[in-house]
Amino acid sequence: MRSVTHGALLCALASVILLSPAEAPAQVHRAVTITLYGSGKAFWKLNSSRETGRVSLRYRWHGALTFHVAPSVLRDPTHRTLRASSATTLVASWTGTYRNKKGDALTTCRYSGAKVKSRVTATFTRGRADNTVELTFHPRGDRRGFFSDRGRGAVVRCSAGYTQSAPSHFAPSWFFRDNLQDHGRMSSDKALIVLPSTLLPRGSATVAFPNEKGRNDSVALGHLAWSNRAETAARAR
């Protein structure tokens, strides 16, 4: 009986040694799923003595990401050591128009996208501002930009004799933003969403993203104005 008990004990110890490394990640990390929904309306205009132009776009997108985060990081109100990565596919739809008039010549384009997909990687970190966390998206693979401007469910139709491969402003490949750089933190292949830290471990928040508005009066160009307001809702569980 003693030899049987001794053998069973050795087998149990061996199984713990073999299984512990594989089970460790599940024991020290918790899966956090963040669902995102965004919708917005963008408008750009040009008025001058020679030309008038308008671009308008309505868009919406959604996606979900799962990160594995240590419970100690979730319990920390500042989430000071938060850093996790995930990969997912975002889905977007949109409709829009372009209209330009020079003299008697009128040019128009119509844009549409239906369930256009964008494969992205995301990094989840503590925010640079107090009481915030940040989600940073990058397109995945060898393509530049996010959602396709044309093809793969995206359509651009222009008046005869005029060709346009993407909206001249708020292109889906720019994540519907109008500028290549926003305070040095965004580009056509990078999108940053700043969220309140109370999103973790289980919470919800709605933030302005994108949020662009401005105007410029130029002797050379004329009067320019733009507005791009959207809301992005995030929920963590």
Secondary structure, 3 states (H helix, E strand, C coil): CHHHHHHHHHHHHHHHHHHHHHHHHHHHCEEEEEEEEEEEEEEEEEECCCEEEEEEEEEEEEEEEEEEECHHHHHCCCCCCCEEEEEEEEEEEEEEEEEEEECCEEEEEEEEEEEEEEEEEEEEEECCCCCEEEEEEEECCCCCCCCCCCECCEEEEECCCCCCCCCCCCCHHHCCCCCCCCCCCCECCEEEEEEEHHHCCCEEEEEEEEEEEEEEEECCCEEEEEEEEEEEEEEEC
